[in-house]
Amino acid sequence: MPVQFCFSWLISLSVTKEGHLRLLPSLFEPTDSLAIGDSDYWGNEMAYCMDWPIWIRNYWLALNWGMRNPAYGFADMAGFDLQNYTDYKLIGNPNIDVGWAGATIGSMLKTLTNGDGKKYFEYRKVWRWNSNYVCYIQLGWSLSNLEAGRKHLCVYIRPFVKG
């Protein structure tokens, strides 16, 4: 995780015009999107740079997308397989999120004990810092879907979400 956070500016230099990372930096590319994010991200958080020359725009998008979740490259490795969990607890609003429909302000903490006895958590917080933007933080493992399967490590820090 610290590798992406400290070297995101360097890793992002390897982005192609198609939005992928080359060679070794490709380890830090998300498994569910391009290294430059997706259309929701471009429209909601990065619309101001979409008219820039492609090489500058893609570098900036990759840099900010990588900083959004510096766990990329380690998210799957640090994840776990959810199975037969117990002691599930939810504190706060489970609908805390940001997206194309806007932002739900508040905080939430989920905890559980997995079938192997290890404890996991997910913490989310969204707050408005001006009339147009919110800040979104998600730490821990993605426990939004409690069906059995792989749960990835999340370290989302998104300070400029339209909301």
N, C-alpha and C positions, 0 to 999 in steps of 0.2 A: 504494500500500500504506500509506504513512504516514497518508493521509487517513482511512481507515477506523479505523486504530489510534487516532489522536488524537481523532477526532470520533464514534466509535461511540456514545457517550452521547447525542449530539445526533441522529444518524442514526436511532437506535432510537426516538426520539419519534414518528416518522412511521409506526410499525407500526399496521396495521389489526387489528380483532378477528379477521379471518380469517388473519392471520399474514403479510401482504404489506407491503412498504414502498411509500409513496406518492411520486409525482412524482420529483424529482431523486434522492432517496435510493434509489429503486428500482434505480439503477445498482449499488448495493452488495448487492443481493439475490442469493443463490446461484442458479445456473441449474438445480441439481438438487434443490432443496428449498425450503421456505418460509423466510422470513427469521427465523422462530422455531425452526428446526430440524425434526427428525423424531421419530417415536415412540421410536426407540432412544435418541436424545439426551435426550428428556424423561425416560425411565425410568432411564437409566444415570447421568446427570449432574445432572439438574435436578428430580428427583422431589420434593424438599423444597418447591418453589414452586408445584406444580400446583393447590393449593387456594386460592391467592391470588386476589383479584378479577382478572378477565380483563385489564383495562387495565394493571395493575401487572405481572401475570404475563407478558403478551406483551412489554412493554417489557423486563423482566429477561431473558426468553428471547432476544429480538432482540439485546440488548446482549451477552450472553454468546456467542451463536452468531456474531455479527460479530467478536468478539474471538478466537474459536476459530480463524478463518482471516481475518485482516485483509487478505488479498489479494483477497477478493471485490470485484468491480467491475473488477479488473485481471487476474484469474486467466486469463481467456481471451485478453485483449490481450497479456499477457506470456507466453502459452503458445507452443508451437511444434508444427509438424506433423512427427511422427516418420516418417522414411523412410530406408531403407537404412543403418541405424546400424552402427557398427563399434566396436571397442575397449570392448565391454561388460565391466564389472567389478562384482563383488559381493563386499563384505566384510561378514561378520556373518551373522545369521539373516534370511533373506528373509521369514519369517513374523511379524516384529515388527508387532504391531497391537493394537488394542483393539476390543471389540465386545460384542454381547449374550452371547457365550460366555465372556467374560472377557478377560484381557490376557496377551500373550506378552511377557515381560520381556527386555530386551536392547537391542542397537543394530544398525543396518544402514546401509551406504552403497552406493549404486549409482551408477555413472558410465557414460557412453557418449559417443561422438562421433556426431552426427547426419550424415546424408548431405550437408548443406550445410557440414560442417566445424566447426560450433559444438559445444562441449562442454556437457553437462547433467548434473545430479546429483539424487539424492534421498537425504536423510538422515532416519532415524527413530530415536528413542530412547524407550524406555518403562522407567520405574523405579517401584518401590513406595516410597511415602513414609510410609505407615502400613498397618495391617492391612486396611483397607477400600478404600483409594484408590491409584491410580497416576497418574503424570504422563506425558503423551504429547506428544512434539514431532515434527513432520514439517516439514522445510525443503527447498526446491528445487522440482522438478517431479515430478508424479505419474508415476512410471515402473513402477508395479506391473503394468500390462498393457503388454507390449512389442509389441502389434499396431500396425500403422500407424494413424495418426489423431492428433487433437489432444491434446496433453498440457498440462495446466494448471499454473500456478504454485501452490504450496502453502506456506502459512506457518501451520501448525496449532500452537496452543499450548493444550493442554487439561490443566489441573492437577488437576481433580477428577473423574476417571473412576473409576467403581466397578470394582474389579478384584480 
